[in-house]
Amino acid sequence: MSAKELQSSRAPEPIGAYPHARRVGNLLFLSGIGPRRRGSREIPGVQLRADGTVESYDIEAQCRAVFDNVRAVLEDAGARWEDLVDVTVFLTDMKRDFATYNRLYAEYFAEARPCRTTVEVTALPTPIAIELKCIAEVVSR
């Protein structure tokens, strides 16, 4: 069974040599998706200092943006939000951000209800506070 690489025309461009997703059979594996905006280095809710370090950030704005980016990749790959079966969430500050993220997650994922793992990491590749790694089952309709 061969894997097919997929790129979204709506999600932010990958920052490395990887596709947005790969499909193997009826499983869709998404690369780590962050809250950046396509076509720019803008990160919703992030204020950077002149040296590029984070001055402040709004985790709610980042959560909403990352969920929207995941939805764009899913849809561009022929899947739906409800097709998600597993989500791994990376937060850079669990103590500060978990309650807000968890509230928004419950709102966005009320119908899909995929399995979920949330871990804290010391940093992500760009100055973001959240990233999602997802697996979906693409169902023929």
C-alpha positions in Angstrom: 0.0 0.0 0.0 1.6 3.3 -1.0 1.3 6.6 0.9 0.0 9.7 -0.9 1.4 13.1 0.2 -1.2 15.9 0.5 -0.8 19.6 0.7 -3.5 22.1 1.8 -3.9 25.3 -0.2 -5.4 27.0 2.9 -3.3 25.9 5.9 0.0 27.6 6.7 3.0 26.3 4.7 5.1 23.7 6.4 8.3 25.1 7.9 10.3 22.0 6.9 10.6 19.3 4.3 7.3 17.5 5.0 3.7 17.4 3.7 0.6 18.6 5.6 -0.6 15.0 5.5 -0.1 11.5 4.1 -2.8 9.1 3.3 -2.3 5.4 3.6 -5.4 3.4 2.7 -8.3 5.1 4.6 -6.0 6.6 7.3 -4.9 10.2 7.1 -1.9 11.2 9.1 -1.4 15.0 9.7 2.0 16.5 10.4 2.2 18.8 13.3 -0.1 21.8 12.6 0.3 25.1 14.4 -1.7 28.4 14.5 0.3 30.4 11.9 -1.5 32.1 9.0 -0.9 31.0 5.4 1.4 33.3 3.4 2.9 35.0 6.4 4.9 34.5 9.6 1.9 35.9 11.5 0.9 33.9 14.6 -2.6 34.9 15.9 -2.4 36.5 19.4 1.4 36.6 19.6 3.4 39.8 20.3 7.1 39.4 19.5 10.0 41.5 20.8 12.5 43.1 18.4 14.8 40.1 18.9 12.0 37.6 17.9 11.3 36.2 21.3 7.7 36.1 22.6 6.6 39.1 24.6 3.1 37.9 25.2 0.5 35.5 23.6 -3.2 34.8 23.7 -3.7 31.0 24.0 -7.4 31.3 23.0 -6.5 33.0 19.7 -3.8 30.3 19.0 -6.2 27.4 19.8 -8.9 28.8 17.5 -6.3 29.3 14.7 -4.8 25.8 15.1 -8.2 24.1 15.1 -9.1 26.1 11.9 -5.8 25.0 10.3 -6.4 21.4 11.1 -9.9 21.6 9.7 -8.5 23.1 6.4 -6.0 20.2 6.0 -8.6 17.6 6.7 -11.1 19.1 4.2 -8.4 19.6 1.5 -7.5 15.9 2.0 -11.1 14.8 1.6 -11.8 14.2 5.3 -14.1 15.9 7.8 -13.6 17.1 11.4 -15.8 14.2 12.5 -13.3 11.7 10.9 -10.6 12.5 13.5 -9.8 9.4 15.6 -6.7 10.6 17.5 -5.2 13.9 18.5 -1.9 14.6 20.2 -1.7 18.2 21.6 1.6 19.9 22.4 1.5 22.8 24.8 4.5 24.9 25.9 2.9 25.9 29.2 0.5 23.4 30.6 0.0 25.2 33.9 -0.9 28.5 32.3 -2.8 27.3 29.2 -4.5 24.0 29.9 -7.8 25.3 31.3 -8.4 27.6 28.3 -7.2 25.0 25.8 -9.4 22.3 27.4 -12.5 24.5 27.3 -12.0 25.3 23.7 -11.2 21.7 22.8 -14.4 20.6 24.4 -16.3 23.2 22.3 -14.6 22.4 19.0 -14.5 18.6 19.4 -17.9 18.0 21.0 -19.1 16.0 18.0 -15.9 14.4 16.8 -14.7 13.1 20.2 -11.3 11.6 19.1 -8.9 10.0 21.5 -6.6 12.7 22.9 -3.2 13.0 24.5 -1.9 16.4 25.8 1.8 16.9 26.6 3.9 19.8 27.6 7.0 20.5 25.6 9.7 23.1 26.3 9.5 24.6 22.8 8.0 24.3 19.4 9.8 25.1 16.1 8.3 28.6 15.8 7.2 30.9 18.6 3.8 29.1 19.1 2.3 27.8 22.3 0.3 24.9 20.8 0.6 22.3 18.0 -1.7 19.4 17.0 -0.7 16.0 15.5 -3.8 14.2 14.2 -5.0 11.0 12.6 -8.3 10.7 10.8 -10.1 7.9 9.0 -11.3 8.9 5.6 -14.7 7.4 5.0 -16.1 7.0 1.5 -19.4 8.9 1.3 
